Amino acid sequence: MGRYLLTRLGQGLITLLLASIVVFAGVRALPGDPALALAGEEATPEIVAAIRAQLGLDEPLVVQYFRFLGNALTGDLGSSVRTGTPVTELIATTLPVTAWLSLYAIVIAVVVGMAAGVLAAVKRGRWQELAVNGASLLSLSVPNFWLGLLAILYLAVGFGWFPASGYVPVTEEPFRALWHLTLPALILGTGLAAIVMRQTRASMIDALAADYVRTARAKGSSRSTVIVRYALRNSLVVVVTIVGLQLGGLISGAVVTERIFGLPGFGKLTLDSVFSRDYPVIQGVVLVVTLAYILINLAVDVLYSVIDPRIRVGGTA
């Protein structure tokens, strides 16, 4: 297992290096000049050239990249072109907001999705399965931004059950923070809950038809024991895979949800940096998201062997 983890870490480092090259080249292909944005439209060419020299944008791209890579290896992602704040400080401020939102959305999606998937599998062919399938199809079909606007209009403004916007740090007031994050997490987790439900239902149907489940029933195990201990447990591998893949996506894809609910998270930082052509911030954000994907996928691989002892990390059974 140790050798496997080292191999995966090596692959992750290569992925991170390739991602740094792609993002470095990609942000510089964006239209617009950050030096001109800082100087203003009426600035003289001399002022723009001086700003470019100060930011190191007048040097060859290869030189700029290796300087960026060398600094990144020491934990220095540069400073924001727009505000002058260190990128690591900006990320440290905004990432917890998105991380808590994503984790809350994952919890909601897993609880609701697995419960609905089990219900649809157990009540196969009945009205409960039709209702669950219809709800999941609706969740996947309606865009998050539309659901967010409806939630604000009715649940926040109309009934006053939740705040329409704002954020409270979890470390300061945990319960109030969760109250503020509940509505955005519900909206963000809706689509994932539908995916988890479909995968759980399919896995449960296969598991309930397996020989070991028939054997357990023949030995007199109760219906609830068969469902939870045997069928559901063997369906967790699929659920963990889906959640692992989607968690990284939630961190990078919460842009719209955070924008709608006014959350000062990773999504807002990303949009602001793209609009202002803030190269260092964009590069730092993408690298952090890529690193999150790598670590989450590694954690999922390790969890496989915990959930199902027949699976051995490293490819042996």
Residue pairs with C-beta under 8 A, 6 or more apart in sequence:
1 305
1 312
1 313
1 314
3 314
4 313
4 314
4 315
5 298
5 302
5 313
8 298
8 301
9 298
12 291
12 294
12 295
12 298
15 290
15 294
16 287
16 290
16 291
16 294
19 286
19 287
19 290
20 65
20 68
20 69
20 72
20 283
20 287
21 65
23 282
23 283
23 286
23 287
24 61
24 64
24 65
24 68
24 283
25 61
27 277
27 279
27 282
27 283
28 61
28 279
30 274
30 277
32 277
33 48
33 52
33 277
34 55
34 57
34 81
34 276
34 277
34 278
34 279
35 48
35 49
35 51
35 52
35 55
35 57
36 43
36 48
37 82
37 276
37 277
38 51
38 81
38 82
39 47
39 48
39 51
49 58
52 58
55 81
56 64
56 67
57 64
59 67
68 78
68 283
71 77
71 78
72 287
75 88
76 86
76 88
77 86
77 87
77 88
77 91
77 280
77 283
77 284
77 287
78 86
78 87
78 280
78 283
78 284
79 85
79 86
79 87
79 280
80 86
80 87
80 90
80 273
80 278
80 280
80 281
81 276
81 277
81 278
81 279
81 280
81 281
82 272
82 273
82 276
82 278
82 281
87 280
87 281
87 283
87 284
88 284
90 269
90 281
90 284
91 266
91 269
91 284
91 285
91 288
93 264
94 264
94 265
94 266
94 268
94 269
95 265
95 266
95 288
96 169
96 170
97 167
97 258
97 263
97 264
97 265
97 266
98 251
98 254
98 258
98 263
98 265
98 266
98 267
99 251
100 170
100 177
100 181
101 181
101 184
101 185
101 188
101 250
101 254
101 257
101 258
101 263
101 265
102 188
102 247
102 250
102 251
102 254
104 178
104 181
104 182
104 185
104 189
105 184
105 185
105 186
105 188
105 189
105 192
105 250
106 189
106 192
106 243
106 246
106 247
106 250
107 189
108 185
108 186
108 189
108 193
109 189
109 190
109 192
109 193
109 195
109 196
109 243
109 246
110 193
110 196
110 239
110 243
112 189
112 193
112 196
112 197
113 192
113 193
113 194
113 195
113 196
113 197
113 200
113 239
114 196
114 197
114 200
114 232
114 239
116 132
116 135
116 136
116 193
116 197
116 200
116 201
117 132
117 196
117 197
117 198
117 199
117 200
117 201
117 203
117 204
117 235
118 200
118 201
118 204
118 227
118 232
119 128
119 129
119 132
120 128
120 129
120 132
120 133
120 197
120 201
121 129
121 200
121 201
121 204
121 205
121 208
121 231
122 204
122 208
122 227
123 129
124 205
129 201
132 197
132 201
135 194
136 193
136 194
136 197
136 198
137 194
139 190
139 191
139 193
139 194
140 191
140 194
140 195
144 187
144 188
144 190
144 191
144 256
144 257
145 256
145 260
147 187
147 190
148 184
148 187
148 256
148 257
148 260
148 261
149 260
151 162
151 183
151 186
151 187
152 164
152 165
152 183
152 260
152 261
155 161
155 162
155 183
156 162
156 163
156 164
156 183
157 164
162 179
162 180
162 182
162 183
163 179
163 180
163 183
164 261
165 261
165 262
165 263
166 180
166 262
167 177
167 180
167 181
167 262
167 263
167 264
167 265
168 176
168 177
168 180
169 177
170 177
170 178
183 261
184 257
184 258
184 260
184 261
184 263
187 257
187 260
188 250
188 254
188 257
192 242
192 243
192 246
192 250
195 242
195 246
196 239
196 242
196 243
199 238
199 239
199 242
200 235
200 238
200 239
202 238
203 234
203 235
203 238
203 239
204 227
204 231
204 232
204 235
207 213
207 230
207 231
207 232
207 234
207 235
208 226
208 227
208 231
210 231
210 234
212 230
213 226
213 230
213 231
216 225
216 226
216 229
216 230
217 226
221 229
221 230
233 307
233 308
234 308
236 307
236 308
237 304
237 307
237 308
237 311
240 300
240 303
240 304
240 307
241 300
243 300
244 296
244 297
244 299
244 300
244 303
245 297
245 300
247 292
247 296
248 289
248 292
248 293
248 296
248 297
251 266
251 289
251 292
252 266
252 289
254 265
254 266
254 267
255 267
255 268
255 270
255 271
256 267
257 263
257 267
258 264
258 265
258 266
258 267
258 268
259 267
259 268
259 271
266 285
266 289
269 281
269 285
270 282
270 285
272 278
272 281
273 281
273 282
273 285
274 282
301 313
302 313
304 311
304 313
305 311
305 312
305 313
310 317
311 317
